[in-house]
Amino acid sequence: MNRAALSRIADARRRVSAATRELERLRQDQEEISRVRDDAVVELHDLGETYQTIAEVAGLTRGRVAQILRRARGTVTQRSSTG
């Protein structure tokens, strides 16, 4: 539901309920899209791209690229050690 549609809900209880549902949906979408982006960052790095190049392509800082890669590598390590 878009912002205009939410704003047109006259009843405040229904409006807050609908807005809360929409925020949850957006949060879930953001998590899924972030995973896709992070997987692509890992793939680029595995293909030999530098942190700087990945950062430029993704519109991120080198520090954020490093953080994504550390987290991804840690997730892989945790999965393999528990599996």
C-alpha positions in Angstrom: 0.0 0.0 0.0 1.4 3.4 -0.9 1.7 6.4 1.4 -1.2 8.2 -0.2 -3.5 5.2 0.3 -2.5 4.9 3.9 -3.1 8.6 4.5 -6.6 8.3 3.1 -7.7 5.8 5.7 -9.9 7.9 7.9 -10.0 5.7 11.0 -6.8 6.2 13.0 -6.9 2.6 14.4 -7.1 1.1 10.9 -4.5 3.6 9.6 -2.0 2.7 12.3 -2.6 -1.0 11.8 -2.2 -0.8 8.0 0.9 1.4 8.4 2.4 -1.1 10.8 1.8 -4.0 8.4 3.3 -2.0 5.6 6.4 -1.2 7.6 6.9 -4.9 8.4 6.5 -5.8 4.7 9.1 -3.2 3.8 11.5 -4.4 6.5 11.2 -7.9 5.1 11.8 -6.7 1.5 14.8 -4.7 2.7 16.3 -7.8 4.3 15.8 -9.9 1.2 17.3 -7.2 -1.1 20.2 -6.7 1.2 20.9 -10.5 1.0 20.9 -10.3 -2.8 23.3 -7.4 -2.7 25.6 -9.0 -0.2 25.7 -12.2 -2.2 26.7 -10.2 -5.2 29.4 -8.4 -3.2 30.8 -11.8 -2.2 30.6 -13.1 -5.8 32.5 -10.0 -7.1 35.2 -10.4 -4.5 35.5 -14.1 -5.3 36.0 -13.1 -8.9 39.0 -11.0 -7.9 37.4 -7.5 -7.7 39.0 -5.2 -5.1 37.1 -3.7 -2.2 37.5 -0.3 -3.9 36.0 -1.5 -7.2 33.1 -3.2 -5.4 32.5 -0.1 -3.3 32.3 2.1 -6.4 30.0 -0.3 -8.2 27.7 -0.7 -5.2 27.8 2.9 -4.0 29.3 1.8 -0.7 32.4 2.6 1.3 35.3 0.2 1.3 34.6 -0.3 5.0 31.1 -1.4 4.4 32.3 -3.8 1.7 34.7 -5.2 4.2 32.0 -5.5 6.8 29.7 -7.4 4.4 32.4 -9.8 3.4 33.4 -10.4 7.1 29.8 -11.1 8.0 29.3 -13.3 4.9 32.4 -15.3 5.6 31.4 -15.7 9.3 28.0 -16.9 8.3 29.6 -19.5 6.0 31.9 -20.6 8.8 29.1 -20.8 11.3 26.9 -22.8 8.9 29.7 -25.3 8.1 30.7 -25.7 11.7 27.1 -26.5 12.8 26.3 -28.7 9.8 
